[in-house]
Amino acid sequence: MSTSMLLRLDGDGPLHRQVYRALRETILGGALHPGARLPSTRMIAAETNVSRITAVIAYDQLIAEGYAEPRRGSGTYVAASLARDGAVHLRRPSSAPGPVRLSAYGRRIRTSARGHMPSWTPRRPTLSYDFRYGRPAIGDFPHALWRRLLARCARRASFRALDYGPPEGLPELRSALADYLRRSRAVVCDEGQIVVVSGSQQALDLVARVLLDAGDRVLLEEPHYAGARRVFDGIGARLRALPVGREGLDVGRLSRREERFRAAYVTPSHQFPLGVVMSVSRRLALLDWAERTGAYVVEDDYDSEYRYVGRPIESLQGLDRAGRVLYVGTFSKVLFPALRLGYLVLPRPLVDAFRTAKALADTGSSTLEQSALADFMREGHYERYLRRSRAHAGARRAALLEAVATHLGERVEVCGADAGLHVVLWLRGIRRDRLPSLVARAGAAGVGVYPATPYYLRPPTRGGLLLGYASLSETEIRRGIERLGQCLG
C-alpha cells in the first residue's frame, strides 16, 4: 500500500513542475530509497491540492528522467538503478561544508572589499538624511518624458531590433555622444572611437582586463576613487599613489629611475574626492610623461557637468596628440544609476580590443535604453535637463555650505565645494581613529556620513568625511547638518 508523505511545493512555475521537483528532491535526499514504492497519484493529488492529471504528468516526468519506474499492476517505484549509480544521498546537505576555493582574482577582490562601502551599495532605509556620495537627484529627472521616449522606441522597434545589438553600442547613441563631447568637453573623437558600457565601473574593468597584467604598475592620485583601486587590485596590479596638491597630480615627483608604469588613473577636471582642478601645466606634463614612458592615462570625467565657480574645464583628452588618453564618462550621476550606461572614448588602435572585450563581457548593453537615450540627446532634452539639474544642485550646494557655516562653523574645513555633487569636511580636533564612533553616533541620529579614509592608500591622521548632497532636498540638507553638529558636540 502506498504511504502518505509531506511534499512542499516551491510556488515557482506550473504545478506539475512543482510536484515533480518536490518528488525528485525527496528521492535524491534519501527520504525514499531505491526500490521504494511511491504514493499513488491520487494520494499525491489530494495532499498537494492539485488535480490528479497534474500528479500523473509529474510522475511521467520522473519516469522519463529515470528517477522512477512503473511496475505493471503494482504502481510506481523509485528506480533501483539509482542505488547502482550512487546517485541517492549526494544531494543531502553537508553539516560541514568544505572551504570555499576562489581564484587569485576572487581572493584579491574579496580582500579589497573589506571595510569599504561602495557608492552603489543600496540606500539604508533607517537613515533620514543620507549623505552617501553617488546618489543623483532622481526626483528631478523628467520621468514622464523618459517613459514616453521608451514607449516610442519600443513601438517603432522592428524584429531586427530585438536581435543582438553591436557590442560597442548603437551607432545613433555613439553619434549623439560624439557630438555632445566635442561641443561641451572639447573631446577630440568620432563615433568610431566610442564604446558604450554599463556605467563607468565596467569601463574601468575593461581597461584593467585589456591593458593590464598581474604585476603591472598603476599610478593613482592620493586620495582617489576606491572603486577604481579595487578594479586594479583585482587584476593584480602594483599600485603607487602620489599626493594631490593644489594643482593636481604632479608626475614630476616620480623618480627618473623608478620602474615604468603601465597606466595612470586621474580625475583632472574635478579631482575625486578633494575637488582640485589639474592645472594646464601639470596636464601637459602628464601627457608628456605618458608619451615618453609608453603609459596610458585613464581620464575619469565623472561629474564635470556640475561646476558652480569659473568656466567649464576642458578635457585632458582634448590635449592629447599621442593617443595615450582613455576618456571615461557615465550617465549615472547625471540621469539615474539604474540606466546603467556609460562610455569609453578610446585611441583608435585600442578600439577593436575593447569592442571584443565588451562583447565577451555581456555581448552589449540594452538596445532599448540606448535608443531612448539617443533620442533624449538628439532632441535637446539632455542639455536642457543638465541646465535645470545644475541649477538645482547649485541650490543644494548653497544650502549645504550655509548649514555647515551655521551648525559646524570653525570645527570643520570644507574642501571641493566649487564643483561636483559632494564635499569633503576635514574635522578640526578629530583624528582618524575617532571617525567610527562619530559615524555610529550620526547613524543613530538618522544621519548617514562617510569617512574619507577608504579613498587613501595611506590615510591622513586627521579625520575627514565625504558628504554627497545631490539626492537630498535643501530642507533635508539643513536638518541633516544640524543633527551632525549635535553629534560633534
C-alpha positions as CSV (number, residue, x, y, z in Angstrom):
1,M,0.0,0.0,0.0
2,S,1.2,3.5,-0.8
3,T,2.1,5.6,2.2
4,S,1.5,9.4,2.5
5,M,4.3,11.8,2.5
6,L,4.7,15.6,3.2
7,L,5.6,17.4,0.0
8,R,6.4,21.1,0.0
9,L,5.7,22.9,-3.3
10,D,8.0,25.8,-4.0
11,G,5.4,28.0,-5.8
12,D,7.7,28.5,-8.8
13,G,6.1,27.8,-12.2
14,P,3.4,25.3,-13.3
15,L,2.0,22.9,-10.7
16,H,3.2,19.7,-12.4
17,R,6.8,21.0,-12.3
18,Q,6.4,21.9,-8.7
19,V,5.2,18.4,-7.8
20,Y,7.9,16.9,-10.0
21,R,10.6,18.9,-8.2
22,A,9.3,18.1,-4.8
23,L,9.3,14.3,-5.5
24,R,12.7,14.5,-7.1
25,E,14.3,16.2,-4.1
26,T,12.6,13.7,-1.8
27,I,14.2,10.9,-3.8
28,L,17.7,12.5,-4.1
29,G,17.6,13.4,-0.4
30,G,17.2,9.8,0.6
31,A,13.8,10.0,2.1
32,L,12.7,7.4,-0.5
33,H,15.2,4.7,-1.1
34,P,15.8,3.0,-4.4
35,G,13.1,0.4,-4.9
36,A,10.6,2.1,-2.5
37,R,7.1,2.4,-3.7
38,L,5.8,6.0,-4.4
39,P,2.4,7.1,-3.2
40,S,-0.4,6.8,-5.7
41,T,-1.0,9.8,-8.0
42,R,-4.5,10.1,-6.3
43,M,-2.9,10.4,-2.9
44,I,-0.3,12.9,-4.1
45,A,-3.0,15.0,-5.8
46,A,-5.1,15.1,-2.5
47,E,-2.1,16.0,-0.3
48,T,-0.8,18.7,-2.5
49,N,-4.2,20.1,-3.5
50,V,-3.7,19.6,-7.3
51,S,-5.6,17.7,-9.9
52,R,-4.8,14.0,-10.5
53,I,-3.8,14.7,-14.1
54,T,-1.2,17.2,-12.7
55,A,0.2,14.4,-10.5
56,V,0.2,12.0,-13.4
57,I,2.2,14.4,-15.5
58,A,4.7,14.9,-12.7
59,Y,5.1,11.0,-12.4
60,D,5.6,10.7,-16.2
61,Q,8.4,13.3,-16.0
62,L,10.1,11.3,-13.1
63,I,9.8,8.1,-15.2
64,A,11.1,9.8,-18.3
65,E,14.2,11.1,-16.5
66,G,15.0,7.8,-14.8
67,Y,14.1,8.7,-11.2
68,A,11.1,6.3,-11.1
69,E,10.0,3.2,-12.8
70,P,6.4,1.7,-13.3
71,R,5.6,-1.9,-12.5
72,R,2.5,-3.3,-14.2
73,G,-0.3,-3.8,-11.7
74,S,1.8,-2.7,-8.8
75,G,2.4,1.0,-9.0
76,T,5.4,3.3,-9.4
77,Y,8.7,2.8,-7.6
78,V,11.9,4.7,-7.1
79,A,14.3,3.4,-9.8
80,A,16.5,0.7,-8.5
81,S,19.3,1.9,-10.8
82,L,19.9,4.9,-8.6
83,A,21.4,2.7,-6.0
84,R,23.8,1.1,-8.5
85,D,24.8,4.5,-9.9
86,G,25.3,6.0,-6.4
87,A,23.0,9.0,-7.2
88,V,21.0,8.9,-4.0
89,H,22.2,10.8,-0.9
90,L,24.5,13.0,-2.9
91,R,22.1,16.0,-2.6
92,R,21.8,15.6,1.2
93,P,23.1,18.9,2.9
94,S,26.5,18.6,4.4
95,S,26.9,19.5,8.1
96,A,30.4,20.7,7.5
97,P,30.8,22.2,4.0
98,G,34.3,22.4,2.7
99,P,36.3,25.6,2.4
100,V,35.4,28.0,-0.5
101,R,38.1,27.9,-3.2
102,L,38.5,31.1,-5.1
103,S,40.8,32.1,-7.9
104,A,43.6,34.6,-7.3
105,Y,41.3,37.3,-8.7
106,G,38.5,36.2,-6.4
107,R,40.7,36.3,-3.3
108,R,42.0,39.8,-4.3
109,I,38.6,41.4,-4.8
110,R,37.3,39.8,-1.6
111,T,40.2,41.2,0.4
112,S,39.9,44.7,-1.2
113,A,36.2,44.9,-0.4
114,R,36.7,44.7,3.3
115,G,36.0,47.8,5.3
116,H,34.6,49.8,2.4
117,M,31.0,50.6,1.4
118,P,30.9,51.3,-2.4
119,S,28.7,54.2,-3.7
120,W,26.5,51.6,-5.4
121,T,25.5,49.9,-2.1
122,P,21.7,50.1,-1.6
123,R,20.4,53.0,0.5
124,R,20.0,52.3,4.2
125,P,16.3,52.9,5.0
126,T,17.0,53.7,8.7
127,L,18.7,57.0,7.7
128,S,16.5,60.1,7.4
129,Y,19.4,62.2,6.0
130,D,21.8,60.0,4.0
131,F,24.8,62.0,2.7
132,R,26.1,59.0,0.7
133,Y,28.1,60.0,-2.3
134,G,26.9,58.8,-5.7
135,R,23.2,59.3,-5.5
136,P,21.9,61.8,-8.1
137,A,18.7,63.8,-7.7
138,I,16.5,61.1,-9.2
139,G,13.4,63.1,-8.2
140,D,14.5,65.9,-10.6
141,F,14.6,63.6,-13.6
142,P,11.8,64.0,-16.2
143,H,10.3,60.6,-15.7
144,A,7.2,61.2,-17.8
145,L,9.3,62.3,-20.8
146,W,11.6,59.3,-20.4
147,R,8.7,56.9,-20.3
148,R,7.3,58.4,-23.5
149,L,10.6,58.1,-25.2
150,L,11.0,54.4,-24.1
151,A,7.5,53.6,-25.3
152,R,8.1,55.3,-28.6
153,C,11.3,53.3,-29.1
154,A,9.5,50.1,-28.2
155,R,6.7,50.8,-30.7
156,R,9.0,51.5,-33.6
157,A,11.3,48.6,-32.9
158,S,11.4,46.1,-35.7
159,F,12.1,42.4,-35.3
160,R,15.7,43.1,-36.3
161,A,15.9,45.5,-33.3
162,L,15.1,42.6,-31.0
163,D,18.3,40.8,-32.0
164,Y,21.7,41.4,-30.5
165,G,23.0,44.9,-31.0
166,P,26.6,45.9,-31.7
167,P,28.7,45.3,-28.6
168,E,30.2,48.8,-28.8
169,G,26.8,50.4,-28.7
170,L,24.1,51.7,-31.1
171,P,25.5,54.0,-33.9
172,E,22.9,56.6,-33.2
173,L,23.9,56.9,-29.5
174,R,27.6,56.9,-30.2
175,S,27.0,59.7,-32.8
176,A,25.0,61.8,-30.3
177,L,27.7,61.2,-27.7
178,A,30.5,62.3,-30.0
179,D,28.6,65.5,-31.0
180,Y,28.0,66.3,-27.3
181,L,31.5,65.6,-26.1
182,R,33.1,67.6,-28.9
183,R,30.9,70.6,-28.1
184,S,30.8,70.5,-24.3
185,R,34.1,68.8,-23.2
186,A,36.4,69.5,-26.1
187,V,36.9,65.8,-26.6
188,V,38.5,65.0,-29.9
189,C,36.7,62.0,-31.3
190,D,34.2,60.5,-33.6
191,E,31.6,57.8,-33.0
192,G,34.0,55.1,-34.1
193,Q,36.2,55.7,-31.1
194,I,33.3,55.3,-28.6
195,V,32.3,52.1,-26.8
196,V,29.1,52.2,-24.8
197,V,29.4,50.4,-21.5
198,S,27.3,49.6,-18.4
199,G,28.5,52.6,-16.4
200,S,32.0,53.8,-15.6
201,Q,32.7,50.8,-13.4
202,Q,32.5,48.5,-16.3
203,A,34.7,50.9,-18.3
204,L,37.4,50.6,-15.6
205,D,37.0,46.8,-15.5
206,L,37.5,46.7,-19.3
207,V,40.6,49.0,-19.0
208,A,42.1,46.7,-16.4
209,R,41.5,43.5,-18.4
210,V,42.5,44.8,-21.8
211,L,45.6,46.8,-20.7
212,L,47.0,45.3,-17.5
213,D,48.6,42.1,-16.5
214,A,49.3,41.0,-12.9
215,G,52.3,42.8,-11.6
216,D,52.0,45.9,-13.9
217,R,52.4,49.2,-12.1
218,V,49.5,51.7,-12.0
219,L,49.7,55.3,-10.8
220,L,46.9,56.7,-8.7
221,E,46.1,60.1,-7.2
222,E,46.1,60.2,-3.5
223,P,43.3,60.2,-2.5
224,H,41.3,58.5,-5.3
225,Y,38.1,56.7,-6.2
226,A,38.2,53.4,-4.3
227,G,36.1,51.7,-7.0
228,A,39.0,52.1,-9.5
229,R,41.6,51.0,-7.0
230,R,39.6,47.8,-6.3
231,V,39.4,47.0,-10.0
232,F,43.2,47.4,-10.4
233,D,43.8,45.5,-7.2
234,G,41.7,42.7,-8.6
235,I,43.7,42.3,-11.7
236,G,46.9,42.1,-9.6
237,A,48.4,45.4,-10.5
238,R,51.0,47.1,-8.2
239,L,49.7,50.5,-7.1
240,R,51.6,53.7,-6.4
241,A,49.7,56.8,-5.2
242,L,51.1,60.3,-5.5
243,P,49.6,63.0,-3.2
244,V,47.4,65.6,-4.9
245,G,48.4,69.2,-4.5
246,R,46.6,72.4,-5.2
247,E,47.3,72.0,-8.9
248,G,46.5,68.3,-9.1
249,L,48.8,65.3,-9.6
250,D,52.5,66.1,-10.2
251,V,54.3,63.4,-12.1
252,G,57.4,65.4,-11.8
253,R,57.7,63.9,-8.3
254,L,58.4,60.5,-9.8
255,S,62.0,59.4,-9.8
256,R,63.6,59.1,-13.2
257,R,65.0,55.7,-12.0
258,E,61.6,54.5,-11.0
259,E,60.2,51.5,-12.8
260,R,57.8,52.4,-15.6
261,F,54.1,52.5,-15.1
262,R,51.6,50.8,-17.5
263,A,48.8,53.3,-16.7
264,A,47.7,56.2,-14.6
265,Y,44.2,56.8,-13.3
266,V,43.3,60.5,-12.9
267,T,40.3,62.8,-12.4
268,P,41.7,66.1,-13.7
269,S,38.6,68.2,-14.1
270,H,37.3,67.6,-10.6
271,Q,39.7,65.5,-8.5
272,F,37.9,62.8,-6.6
273,P,37.3,63.4,-3.8
274,L,39.2,66.6,-3.0
275,G,37.8,68.7,-5.9
276,V,41.1,70.1,-7.1
277,V,41.4,71.1,-10.8
278,M,44.6,69.9,-12.5
279,S,46.4,72.9,-13.9
280,V,47.3,73.1,-17.6
281,S,51.0,72.9,-16.9
282,R,50.5,69.6,-15.0
283,R,48.2,68.3,-17.6
284,L,50.8,68.8,-20.3
285,A,53.5,67.3,-18.1
286,L,51.3,64.2,-17.5
287,L,50.7,63.8,-21.2
288,D,54.4,64.2,-21.9
289,W,55.2,61.6,-19.3
290,A,52.7,59.2,-20.8
291,E,54.1,59.6,-24.3
292,R,57.7,59.3,-23.1
293,T,57.2,56.2,-20.9
294,G,54.5,54.5,-23.0
295,A,51.9,54.7,-20.3
296,Y,48.2,55.1,-20.8
297,V,46.2,57.7,-18.9
298,V,42.6,56.9,-17.8
299,E,40.7,60.2,-17.5
300,D,37.6,59.7,-15.4
301,D,35.3,62.6,-16.1
302,Y,32.7,61.5,-13.7
303,D,30.8,64.8,-12.9
304,S,32.3,67.6,-14.9
305,E,28.7,68.8,-15.8
306,Y,28.4,70.3,-12.3
307,R,30.6,73.4,-11.9
308,Y,29.5,76.4,-9.9
309,V,32.5,78.7,-9.9
310,G,34.5,79.7,-13.0
311,R,34.2,78.4,-16.6
312,P,33.9,74.7,-17.5
313,I,37.1,72.8,-17.6
314,E,38.0,71.2,-20.9
315,S,39.1,67.5,-21.0
316,L,42.6,66.2,-20.7
317,Q,41.8,64.0,-23.7
318,G,41.4,67.1,-25.9
319,L,45.0,68.0,-25.3
320,D,46.3,64.5,-26.2
321,R,48.1,64.3,-29.5
322,A,49.8,60.9,-29.0
323,G,46.8,58.7,-28.4
324,R,47.6,58.0,-24.7
325,V,44.3,59.0,-23.0
326,L,41.3,56.8,-22.5
327,Y,38.3,59.0,-21.6
328,V,35.6,57.6,-19.3
329,G,32.1,59.1,-18.7
330,T,28.9,57.9,-17.1
331,F,25.2,58.9,-17.1
332,S,24.7,57.5,-13.5
333,K,25.5,60.8,-11.8
334,V,23.6,63.0,-14.3
335,L,20.4,60.9,-15.1
336,F,19.9,57.9,-12.9
337,P,22.0,54.9,-11.8
338,A,19.6,52.2,-13.0
339,L,20.1,53.3,-16.6
340,R,23.5,51.5,-16.4
341,L,25.0,53.3,-19.4
342,G,28.4,55.0,-19.7
343,Y,31.0,55.3,-22.4
344,L,34.7,55.0,-23.2
345,V,36.4,57.2,-25.8
346,L,39.5,55.3,-27.0
347,P,42.6,55.9,-29.0
348,R,41.9,54.3,-32.4
349,P,44.5,51.4,-32.0
350,L,42.6,50.2,-28.9
351,V,39.1,50.2,-30.3
352,D,39.0,46.6,-31.7
353,A,40.4,45.1,-28.5
354,F,37.9,46.9,-26.3
355,R,35.0,46.1,-28.6
356,T,35.9,42.4,-28.3
357,A,36.3,42.6,-24.6
358,K,32.9,44.3,-24.2
359,A,31.3,41.5,-26.4
360,L,32.9,38.8,-24.2
361,A,31.7,40.6,-21.0
362,D,28.0,40.9,-21.8
363,T,27.5,40.9,-25.6
364,G,26.4,44.6,-25.4
365,S,24.2,46.9,-23.3
366,S,20.4,47.0,-23.6
367,T,19.5,48.5,-27.0
368,L,16.1,49.9,-26.0
369,E,17.6,52.2,-23.4
370,Q,20.4,53.2,-25.8
371,S,17.8,54.1,-28.4
372,A,15.8,56.2,-26.0
373,L,18.9,57.9,-24.7
374,A,20.0,58.7,-28.2
375,D,16.6,60.4,-28.8
376,F,16.9,62.2,-25.4
377,M,20.2,63.7,-26.5
378,R,19.4,64.4,-30.2
379,E,16.2,66.2,-29.4
380,G,17.9,68.5,-26.9
381,H,16.3,67.1,-23.7
382,Y,19.6,66.1,-22.3
383,E,21.2,69.5,-22.3
384,R,18.0,71.2,-21.1
385,Y,17.9,68.8,-18.2
386,L,21.5,69.4,-17.4
387,R,20.9,73.1,-17.1
388,R,18.0,72.6,-14.7
389,S,19.9,69.9,-12.8
390,R,22.9,72.2,-12.4
391,A,20.7,74.9,-11.0
392,H,19.1,72.6,-8.5
393,A,22.4,71.1,-7.5
394,G,23.8,74.7,-7.0
395,A,20.9,75.5,-4.7
396,R,21.6,72.3,-2.7
397,R,25.3,73.2,-2.5
398,A,24.4,76.7,-1.2
399,A,22.1,75.1,1.4
400,L,24.9,72.7,2.5
401,L,27.5,75.5,2.8
402,E,25.1,77.7,4.7
403,A,24.2,74.8,7.1
404,V,27.9,73.9,7.6
405,A,28.7,77.5,8.5
406,T,25.8,77.8,10.9
407,H,26.0,74.4,12.7
408,L,29.6,73.3,12.3
409,G,31.4,76.6,12.0
410,E,35.1,76.6,12.8
411,R,35.0,72.9,13.7
412,V,35.4,71.9,10.1
413,E,37.2,72.9,6.9
414,V,35.2,72.5,3.6
415,C,37.1,71.1,0.6
416,G,35.9,70.8,-3.0
417,A,32.8,72.8,-3.0
418,D,33.3,74.6,-6.3
419,A,32.1,71.7,-8.4
420,G,30.5,68.3,-8.4
421,L,28.0,66.8,-6.1
422,H,29.9,66.2,-2.9
423,V,32.3,67.9,-0.4
424,V,35.0,66.8,2.0
425,L,34.7,68.0,5.5
426,W,38.0,68.0,7.4
427,L,37.2,67.8,11.2
428,R,39.4,70.0,13.3
429,G,40.5,68.3,16.5
430,I,39.2,64.9,15.5
431,R,41.7,62.2,14.5
432,R,41.1,59.4,12.0
433,D,40.7,56.8,14.8
434,R,37.7,58.6,16.2
435,L,35.7,58.6,13.0
436,P,34.0,55.2,13.5
437,S,32.4,56.4,16.8
438,L,31.3,59.7,15.2
439,V,29.8,57.8,12.2
440,A,28.0,55.5,14.6
441,R,26.5,58.4,16.6
442,A,25.4,60.2,13.5
443,G,23.8,57.0,12.2
444,A,21.9,56.5,15.4
445,A,20.6,60.1,14.9
446,G,19.4,59.2,11.4
447,V,22.3,60.9,9.6
448,G,24.5,58.9,7.2
449,V,28.0,60.3,6.9
450,Y,31.0,58.5,5.5
451,P,34.8,58.6,6.3
452,A,37.2,59.8,3.7
453,T,39.7,57.1,4.9
454,P,38.8,54.4,2.3
455,Y,39.9,56.8,-0.5
456,Y,43.5,56.7,0.6
457,L,46.2,54.1,0.3
458,R,47.8,55.8,3.3
459,P,45.1,57.7,5.1
460,P,46.0,61.0,6.9
461,T,45.8,61.2,10.6
462,R,43.2,63.9,10.7
463,G,39.5,62.9,10.4
464,G,37.6,63.6,7.2
465,L,34.1,63.0,6.0
466,L,32.9,62.7,2.4
467,L,29.3,64.1,2.0
468,G,27.2,63.7,-1.1
469,Y,24.3,66.1,-1.3
470,A,22.6,65.7,-4.7
471,S,19.9,63.3,-3.6
472,L,18.7,65.4,-0.6
473,S,16.4,68.4,-0.6
474,E,17.6,71.7,0.7
475,T,15.5,71.2,3.9
476,E,16.9,67.7,4.4
477,I,20.4,69.0,4.0
478,R,19.9,71.7,6.6
479,R,18.3,69.3,9.1
480,G,20.9,66.6,8.5
481,I,23.9,69.0,9.0
482,E,22.2,70.4,12.2
483,R,22.0,66.9,13.6
484,L,25.6,66.2,12.6
485,G,26.6,69.3,14.5
486,Q,24.8,67.9,17.6
487,C,26.8,64.6,17.2
488,L,30.0,66.5,17.1
489,G,29.2,68.1,20.4
